[in-house]
Amino acid sequence: MPLPDPKTAFPITLPDGSKHAGTVLLSAVIDHPKCDIGDFTYASDFTPPEDWASHLAPYLFPFSQERLSLGKFCQIAHGVRFITASANHAMDGLSCYPFPIFGETVPEGYQPDKRDTVVGHDVWLGYGAMVLPGAQIGHGAIIGAGAVVRGTVPPYGIVTGNPGTVVKKRFDEDTISELLHIAWWDWPKEKIERAIPAIMAGDVTALKAV
């Protein structure tokens, strides 16, 4: 079962032979100095934007002091947004009003929150999920539709609701430990292709034997 070329912008071919414009491999369509995007991570949208970076992370500017890191094989549904640290206001004064940005020039380096947002490998972010500044989402996690995520999500955790809550884990701890050790997403493309049947069948023993 072949994987697409990771440099392909539109990886889905419809029955009529045309490319599906609403699903893109992000590493092929985003060139942003503050974004790190792994191979085969895709996003889908019913109204495809011209600028996927500003669509997904509207507060991440070229001059921002934080980074947005998305691992390999992530799956990003319509309406997902990453609200990165540049969006945050200072909260240690008597007002949260951002007075410095309205001066003659914005003071160099002024940014109250500089935390990176990190999404691990093989993470599924469901319809309309919102990831808040500084979130750290572990490998294999599922972020449910409409969930609002902050803080740390453990590997293979399932998060729902607002505020986002880990309701359970996808596998038992021994299986999670094995999957993190195997780290199939770091394998060469050809080996991953051979492993797809085992991955889809949920067969860890077969996966280790690839």
C-alpha positions, -999 to +999 in steps of 0.1 A: +000+000+000+020+031-012+023+064+006+022+096-014+053+116-021+056+138+010+063+167-013+029+163-030+005+192-022-027+173-030-023+137-021-059+125-028-070+117-064-108+116-069-125+090-091-126+114-120-089+118-119-089+153-104-070+163-073-090+170-041-081+206-033-095+204+002-069+181+016-032+190+015+001+177+029+011+207+050+049+204+046+043+209+008+021+240+011+035+258+042+067+277+042+067+297+075+097+305+095+080+296+128+064+263+117+080+228+118+059+202+100+065+165+097+061+145+065+026+131+057+008+154+081-023+166+063-051+191+069-086+192+053-110+221+049-143+224+031-132+259+019-095+255+011-076+286+020-048+302-001-026+305+030-028+274+051-004+287+077-024+318+087-056+298+084-045+271+109-025+294+132-037+330+127-016+345+155+017+329+144+036+357+126+070+356+110+083+378+139+066+357+166+090+343+193+073+310+196+071+280+173+044+256+162+057+221+157+035+194+141+049+158+140+046+133+111+013+116+101-009+141+119-045+144+107-061+178+110-098+182+104-118+212+092-120+241+116-090+232+137-071+262+150-038+266+168-040+297+190-002+302+195+015+323+222+016+355+202-021+358+209-017+360+246-019+393+266+001+401+298-019+392+328+004+404+357-007+440+357-040+457+366-052+455+330-046+430+302-047+458+276-016+456+254-005+492+258+030+487+244+019+477+209+001+510+204+031+532+209+051+547+180+069+514+176+064+481+193+092+475+218+117+450+203+111+416+219+078+425+234+057+393+237+042+384+271+040+346+262+067+328+243+058+292+248+060+268+219+031+246+209+041+210+201+020+183+185+036+148+184+034+122+156+003+104+145-021+128+163-057+132+151-073+166+157-110+164+151-135+189+137-132+224+152-107+215+179-088+244+194-052+241+207-042+268+231-007+284+236+019+261+250+000+229+246+021+198+244+002+169+227+018+134+229+022+109+201-009+090+190-033+112+208-069+119+197-083+154+202-121+151+199-143+174+178-147+208+194-122+201+222-102+230+237-068+218+246-042+233+270-013+219+290+000+184+284-018+155+267-001+121+273+008+098+244-023+080+230-046+100+253-082+108+241-093+144+249-128+157+247-147+188+259-140+223+271-118+225+290-102+195+273-100+165+295-082+132+290-112+107+292-091+076+286-061+062+267-063+043+235-042+014+247-029-001+279+004+012+292+025-018+280+012-013+245+018+024+246+053+018+258+059-006+229+045+018+203+067+046+216+097+024+215+089+012+179+083+047+167+071+035+133+067+071+120+105+074+120+110+044+097+119+048+061+090+053+038+093+018+022+093+001+056+062+021+067+045+010+035+052-026+044+039-020+079+006-004+069-014-037+071-001-043+107-008-007+117-043-008+103-050-042+120-038-030+154-012-058+155+018-048+175+035-082+171+032-080+133+044-044+134+076-054+153+082-081+128+082-058+097 
